[in-house]
Amino acid sequence: IYLNKFIITTAACMMTSDTDASNGLLQCLASKSAHQSRKRARILFSGHEPAQSAFAPSVDYQIAKAAVARRVKYHYPVVPHDNDNDGGDEKKKSKNLSVTGRALEELRQDRLDALKNGTTSASASAAGMSGDNNNGGQIVIHREVDLNASHNANANTSGNASNVLALPGQTVKDTGSASASSSGAGTGTKSAAGDGILVKKTNKFTNVSIPTPKWHAPWELSTVISSHLGWVRSIAFDHTNDMFATGSADRTIKIFDFAKACVGAPDALKITLTGHISPIRGLAFSPRHPYLFSAGEDKMVKCWDLETNQVVRHYHGHLSGVFDLKLHPTLDLLVTGGRDAVARVWDMRTRHQVHCLTGHDNTVGAILTKAVDPQVVTGSYDSTIKLWDLVAGKCMTTLTHHKKAVRCLAQPSFENAFMSGSADHIKKWQAKEGRFVRNFTGHKAVINAMAINDDGVVVTGGDNGTMNFWDYKTGYCFQKTETIAQPGSLDAENGIYTAAFDLTGTRLVTGEADKTVKIWKQNDQASEMSHPVNTKGWRKQCLAEARQRK
């Protein structure tokens, strides 16, 4: 019934020629429908002259204009650009604008008139723009013309530019300098066209992508094993995680029961192997055979049968000390590198040399083996890293990013990538093509040891006893600590020479210059509340690195 009355009344308003009758009908309709639904009565027709109608706002226009002014003042505290176009097109457009559009046009015109007259925005204040804000009615200048005009206008009143609020980075001149700059041709700010836009040159890197580091619990010292009589230079874990072996400068290899060693049991040592005549620099357990391989500075590479605890094979060929040793993960191959600047690939069973990988100019100090290409990665003291084609025995890629000797390499088990450690930087690489990924900055030492566990924790050990723990994905250093030399040792004997995680990734074993083997574990009581991520420092570091790259 209400809808029918509305339609009939609307039709009558459109067809009749009596203005008073039409207004009366509209007033009656509005009064009866106001209490039912104001949303349905947004559009009221006034005037019943032929084809004449108007849109009336649902609220008071001055209140709507004031609300729009406050929103504009909050979100866009600037003066709009004035094109000085008051032609007929603008007038035609203003007729078709909505309430908000008309209010914006009027506010814009009021502000521009205030700027041209050199007065404060009185109309804007009347429209509701003078609310409690920090600017106190000040004018925000966008153009040189407006800035100079405001200075000239203020010269006659207050003699200063106190009511002018320049953009961040602009300098508000006094009256004398402003007038001089506006009159002089070669002084002040350049303005060839007279309306140049003032732009601030910022040094902020707002488009820098800052990765979110993963939280890791801090690590703490759990057990100290004092068994060797020399520097501990190599560590290797058995594939069953039941035992681990350590090689030392005292020319011995010691095999420990891992579970007993973690609790400091006196019977943790299982056996001591002797046979080398120089420090032992490389150890590796075979995952398919009961063999332990060792390499030392005496040029010898030995294969130990752990069932009889005797040497069953020798691999002869190196011309100087052997500094590292790795087993191929899928093939029965052994890769060794040393002071003779070559990496040699051996057949484990026949003891024959398969390849001699030449190309380095200095000692080969670190080796990685992978199941996919590149199957061999070598790091040398000539500050280069080489990726090798194992089938052809030739170098695929040479990485020359480092400026110092590359002493250690490490790779995660969950990604085809690897990391390299040097005295200048710690770098992360994509392994397939040798593409550089990122730098891990902050460890100021000669990096001798590096290890990565399955949880994404990277540990680096330096020759000064410092240890840094990193988030592998982002490069965030979440802990910096320093090892303590055992009583009776010199303070200088706190260098870390080797480090390895067990197969579970929950224990870290380090070999150090104080002749001890230290076992580290995570703090079980730590949480994100007790040891939060330093997001402020991390953001600052990322921005500084981005600034350096630029």
Beta strands, then each sheet from edge to edge (+ up, - down):
strand 1: 139-140
strand 2: 164-165
strand 3: 219-226
strand 4: 232-237
strand 5: 243-248
strand 6: 252-257
strand 7: 269-274
strand 8: 280-285
strand 9: 291-296
strand 10: 301-305
strand 11: 310-315
strand 12: 322-327
strand 13: 333-338
strand 14: 342-347
strand 15: 353-358
strand 16: 364-369
strand 17: 376-380
strand 18: 385-389
strand 19: 394-399
strand 20: 406-410
strand 21: 417-422
strand 22: 426-430
strand 23: 435-440
strand 24: 447-452
strand 25: 457-462
strand 26: 466-471
strand 27: 477-482
strand 28: 496-501
strand 29: 507-512
strand 30: 516-522
sheet 1: 1+ 2+
sheet 2: 3+ 30- 29+ 28-
sheet 3: 4+ 5- 6+ 7-
sheet 4: 8+ 9- 10+ 11-
sheet 5: 12+ 13- 14+ 15-
sheet 6: 16+ 17- 18+ 19-
sheet 7: 20+ 21- 22+ 23-
sheet 8: 24+ 25- 26+ 27-
end
